[in-house]
Amino acid sequence: MLQILAGPESGRRIYLKNDQVARFGRTEWSDFAFPYDRGLADIHFSIETTDDAVKLTDLSQGDGVQVDGQKTTECRLHSGQKIQAGSLIFVVATERLFETSASGNGPVAVARRSEPAPPPPELARKVCEAVELSEPAQGLLDDAIEVLPFIDKLTGQKLLLDALRVLAAWLSKRKAVWWGAGCVESACGEHIEGQTDLLALGRAWVREPTDENRRAALDAAESADAKLPACWLSRAAGWSGGSLAPPGLAAVPPDEHLTAQALVGALLLAAVFRDPAKSVDNYRLFIEQGKQLAQTTLDWEQA
């Protein structure tokens, strides 16, 4: 497991399975992409997991990777070590803890952590009860297909807006807002000026979902330019629960699905904000980022 310690995704946890080679970098050529980090190479480094070791390999061709402050091109990783690439810092935790054997023949597994059983897979039909799918997307839905395979099927058929809507409805509200903030930031790039405060308010609600933080996000969105993607991201946080009425008045709870709808609005605006010709590429990138996040556990999900 890698947990991000710095940057906009601080707290995100990435889990790797045994016998897996995962590539990390700035572009979608990587298995785990961080497009907002200009310090990363297209494919910056890889991590290979086996029964008896976890190995890091630098693929950056000059940009470099540091492990515990030391530049390295290839090394074995152990629990507690920190990896720095670009502006990202990861801390490593292995399911098995390794130490050198008495014979000196390399690491041996000395302990194993018990992990809770994964939750049962969710069926796409249940999630899509709250989603307005296009007719072609509805034709791909059956009673047995799970959410991720359905999203992949939608993407393969170029039904990208349907895939975004399903992701927004499937993710928890906090995770969805976190996903949206990262997408808006990466899509807007250097044109993010004027939106950073809105993104910060959305992320503040994710980290600490109090009614005070929710109202702060909603109030900021109400006074912001509705053409800004981050305005709708902040509304997604503000419409997550509580009351839409001012304090002291009778409660007016928001519709349960408003957060997902506002989030999709933020993503659609973000995709065309800098260059409308790249909207399809942005949709695909958003979908990949959402799928990655769906399969990771953030620190606040451990509570």
Solvent accessible surface area in square Angstrom, and as a share of the most:
residue,aa,sasa,rsa
1,M,51,0.23
2,L,5,0.03
3,Q,32,0.14
4,I,0,0.00
5,L,74,0.37
6,A,33,0.26
7,G,38,0.37
8,P,32,0.20
9,E,20,0.09
10,S,41,0.26
11,G,5,0.05
12,R,8,0.03
13,R,47,0.17
14,I,0,0.00
15,Y,90,0.34
16,L,31,0.16
17,K,152,0.64
18,N,80,0.41
19,D,110,0.57
20,Q,47,0.21
21,V,87,0.50
22,A,0,0.00
23,R,92,0.34
24,F,2,0.01
25,G,0,0.00
26,R,84,0.30
27,T,30,0.17
28,E,105,0.47
29,W,182,0.64
30,S,9,0.06
31,D,63,0.33
32,F,23,0.10
33,A,6,0.05
34,F,1,0.00
35,P,31,0.19
36,Y,44,0.17
37,D,7,0.03
38,R,181,0.66
39,G,41,0.40
40,L,8,0.04
41,A,18,0.14
42,D,68,0.35
43,I,43,0.22
44,H,1,0.00
45,F,2,0.01
46,S,12,0.08
47,I,2,0.01
48,E,60,0.27
49,T,15,0.09
50,T,50,0.29
51,D,88,0.46
52,D,80,0.41
53,A,11,0.09
54,V,19,0.11
55,K,72,0.30
56,L,0,0.00
57,T,34,0.20
58,D,28,0.14
59,L,69,0.35
60,S,8,0.05
61,Q,182,0.81
62,G,62,0.60
63,D,91,0.47
64,G,10,0.10
65,V,1,0.00
66,Q,76,0.34
67,V,12,0.07
68,D,78,0.40
69,G,53,0.51
70,Q,131,0.58
71,K,140,0.59
72,T,23,0.13
73,T,100,0.58
74,E,102,0.46
75,C,34,0.20
76,R,115,0.42
77,L,1,0.00
78,H,67,0.30
79,S,41,0.27
80,G,52,0.50
81,Q,40,0.18
82,K,101,0.43
83,I,0,0.00
84,Q,75,0.33
85,A,1,0.01
86,G,29,0.28
87,S,71,0.46
88,L,2,0.01
89,I,47,0.24
90,F,1,0.00
91,V,35,0.20
92,V,5,0.03
93,A,16,0.12
94,T,8,0.05
95,E,77,0.35
96,R,79,0.29
97,L,62,0.31
98,F,26,0.11
99,E,100,0.45
100,T,100,0.58
101,S,22,0.14
102,A,118,0.91
103,S,79,0.51
104,G,54,0.52
105,N,132,0.68
106,G,23,0.22
107,P,27,0.17
108,V,66,0.38
109,A,51,0.40
110,V,76,0.44
111,A,47,0.37
112,R,147,0.54
113,R,106,0.39
114,S,111,0.72
115,E,107,0.48
116,P,115,0.73
117,A,93,0.72
118,P,115,0.73
119,P,113,0.71
120,P,110,0.69
121,P,91,0.57
122,E,93,0.42
123,L,80,0.40
124,A,0,0.00
125,R,104,0.38
126,K,139,0.59
127,V,19,0.11
128,C,11,0.07
129,E,128,0.58
130,A,42,0.33
131,V,19,0.11
132,E,154,0.69
133,L,18,0.09
134,S,42,0.27
135,E,143,0.64
136,P,82,0.51
137,A,0,0.00
138,Q,100,0.45
139,G,67,0.64
140,L,44,0.22
141,L,27,0.13
142,D,63,0.33
143,D,100,0.52
144,A,81,0.63
145,I,22,0.11
146,E,67,0.30
147,V,2,0.01
148,L,43,0.21
149,P,63,0.40
150,F,0,0.00
151,I,0,0.00
152,D,69,0.36
153,K,81,0.35
154,L,0,0.00
155,T,22,0.13
156,G,59,0.57
157,Q,109,0.48
158,K,153,0.65
159,L,36,0.18
160,L,13,0.06
161,L,68,0.34
162,D,6,0.03
163,A,0,0.00
164,L,0,0.00
165,R,76,0.28
166,V,0,0.00
167,L,0,0.00
168,A,4,0.03
169,A,36,0.28
170,W,52,0.18
171,L,15,0.07
172,S,61,0.39
173,K,57,0.24
174,R,55,0.20
175,K,15,0.06
176,A,1,0.00
177,V,0,0.00
178,W,9,0.03
179,W,7,0.03
180,G,0,0.00
181,A,0,0.00
182,G,11,0.11
183,C,1,0.00
184,V,0,0.00
185,E,43,0.19
186,S,12,0.08
187,A,3,0.03
188,C,0,0.00
189,G,19,0.18
190,E,111,0.50
191,H,92,0.41
192,I,30,0.15
193,E,154,0.69
194,G,57,0.55
195,Q,0,0.00
196,T,72,0.42
197,D,108,0.56
198,L,11,0.06
199,L,3,0.02
200,A,59,0.45
201,L,54,0.27
202,G,0,0.00
203,R,21,0.08
204,A,37,0.29
205,W,14,0.05
206,V,0,0.00
207,R,122,0.44
208,E,103,0.46
209,P,65,0.41
210,T,54,0.32
211,D,72,0.38
212,E,139,0.63
213,N,36,0.18
214,R,7,0.03
215,R,49,0.18
216,A,39,0.30
217,A,0,0.00
218,L,13,0.07
219,D,92,0.48
220,A,26,0.20
221,A,0,0.00
222,E,102,0.46
223,S,99,0.64
224,A,30,0.23
225,D,77,0.40
226,A,48,0.37
227,K,155,0.66
228,L,36,0.18
229,P,0,0.00
230,A,0,0.00
231,C,0,0.00
232,W,65,0.23
233,L,0,0.00
234,S,0,0.00
235,R,32,0.12
236,A,0,0.00
237,A,0,0.00
238,G,0,0.00
239,W,42,0.15
240,S,15,0.10
241,G,25,0.24
242,G,50,0.48
243,S,13,0.09
244,L,64,0.32
245,A,12,0.09
246,P,82,0.51
247,P,102,0.64
248,G,84,0.81
249,L,120,0.59
250,A,87,0.67
251,A,76,0.59
252,V,78,0.45
253,P,98,0.61
254,P,20,0.13
255,D,83,0.43
256,E,112,0.50
257,H,75,0.34
258,L,42,0.21
259,T,2,0.01
260,A,19,0.15
261,Q,109,0.48
262,A,3,0.02
263,L,0,0.00
264,V,16,0.09
265,G,23,0.22
266,A,0,0.00
267,L,0,0.00
268,L,53,0.26
269,L,56,0.28
270,A,0,0.00
271,A,0,0.00
272,V,57,0.33
273,F,72,0.30
274,R,106,0.39
275,D,50,0.26
276,P,90,0.57
277,A,94,0.73
278,K,115,0.49
279,S,18,0.12
280,V,79,0.46
281,D,88,0.46
282,N,25,0.13
283,Y,29,0.11
284,R,77,0.28
285,L,27,0.13
286,F,0,0.00
287,I,1,0.00
288,E,67,0.30
289,Q,24,0.11
290,G,0,0.00
291,K,32,0.13
292,Q,19,0.09
293,L,6,0.03
294,A,25,0.20
295,Q,111,0.49
296,T,7,0.04
297,T,34,0.20
298,L,1,0.00
299,D,63,0.33
300,W,45,0.16
301,E,65,0.29
302,Q,97,0.43
303,A,132,1.02
